[in-house]
Amino acid sequence: MMTITQPQPLRSQQTIRICLIEDDNLIRDGFALLINSTFGFRVVNAYQRCEDALRNLDTDAPDVVLMDINLPGMSGIEGIARIKKVRPRTNIIVVTAYDDDEVVFKALCAGAGGYLTKNMQPARLLDAIRDIQEGGAPMSTNIARMVVASFQKNRNSPLTTRETEVLELLSKGKSYTNIAEQLFVDKETIRTHIKNIYWKLEVHSKAEAIEKAIREKLI
């Protein structure tokens, strides 16, 4: 006798539980409104500080944490490491204004599974949450390029991370003043970095430094 298998009822979509850690009230409220108005998403709690989020981590039981980096008290990078230690299966996406390569790599090494910059389109945030829950590693385009470029660079570079950054900005035609403003330092500090770059690369001009850095894959 043939056995007929009855079709199984479709399971309802499981709601993704999300925690926000963001000290800017306007941004935090905007993210919460966007997420809570989307089917299958729910903000279970929102915080200004990592310390408060950590105290309620077991109660909130988030699937995904959206984490800023520059926070009052504990930094976002330290917060990432602590959350992953307590709840290793919780996915963390950094959402920040910072796209400095050193910050990006510290965040990823601490346990972040994604990295977005705040100038993204709102729909990108929702896509990133879905993506990370499905095993992806969502990143803003500029961050993804940075990660790829880091593997293409010469690992034996004599330059520090900051010197490399200064030289990359020089290669893009930035003036000393522009570089100082972008890196939040004074112009004399930039001059010192450039002197060190010339000395380490054994060159005597900006053009020589850029040409050698490109040839040897230092930038």
Order of alpha helices (4+ residues) and beta strands (2+ residues): beta-alpha-beta-alpha-alpha-beta-alpha-beta-alpha-beta-alpha-alpha-alpha-alpha-alpha-alpha
